[in-house]
């Protein structure tokens, strides 16, 4: 295996490991609200129905 390929592949693997660790660490202070938004985001993005008198 060429040395250049091994260096590039190793750098990509290391970058992926760092990125995965960052994603895992970002989940630690998760609140119930953040968990609910992650599970059902459409429920939080839809606007409230307009409160129109007489409808």
matplotlib code that plots the C-alpha trace (Angstrom):
import matplotlib.pyplot as plt

x = [0.0, 1.5, 2.6, 0.7, -2.5, -1.9, -1.4, -4.5, -6.6, -5.3, -6.1, -9.6, -10.1, -8.8, -11.0, -14.0, -13.2, -12.9, -16.1, -17.9, -16.6, -17.8, -21.3, -21.4, -20.2, -22.7, -25.5, -24.5, -26.4, -29.5, -32.8, -36.1, -37.2, -34.2, -34.9, -38.6, -37.6, -35.1, -37.8, -40.6, -39.4, -42.5, -44.6, -42.4, -42.2, -45.9, -47.4, -50.2, -53.7, -54.9, -57.3, -59.9, -63.2, -66.3, -64.5]
y = [0.0, 3.4, 5.5, 8.5, 6.5, 5.3, 8.8, 10.1, 7.2, 7.6, 11.3, 10.5, 7.9, 10.2, 13.0, 10.7, 9.6, 13.2, 14.1, 11.1, 12.0, 15.6, 14.3, 12.0, 14.8, 17.2, 14.9, 14.9, 18.0, 17.0, 18.3, 16.6, 19.5, 18.9, 15.2, 15.8, 18.2, 15.7, 12.9, 14.9, 18.2, 18.7, 19.1, 22.1, 23.7, 23.8, 27.2, 27.4, 27.6, 31.2, 32.2, 33.8, 34.8, 33.3, 30.2]
z = [0.0, -0.9, 2.0, 0.7, 0.6, 4.1, 5.4, 3.7, 4.9, 8.4, 8.4, 7.3, 9.9, 12.6, 11.4, 11.5, 15.0, 16.2, 14.5, 16.0, 19.5, 19.1, 18.1, 21.2, 23.5, 22.1, 23.2, 26.9, 28.1, 26.2, 27.7, 27.3, 25.0, 22.7, 22.7, 21.8, 19.0, 17.6, 17.7, 16.2, 14.6, 12.5, 15.7, 16.6, 13.1, 12.3, 13.2, 15.7, 14.2, 13.9, 16.7, 14.5, 16.3, 14.8, 13.2]

ax = plt.figure().add_subplot(projection="3d")
ax.plot(x, y, z, "-o")
ax.set_aspect("equal")
plt.show()
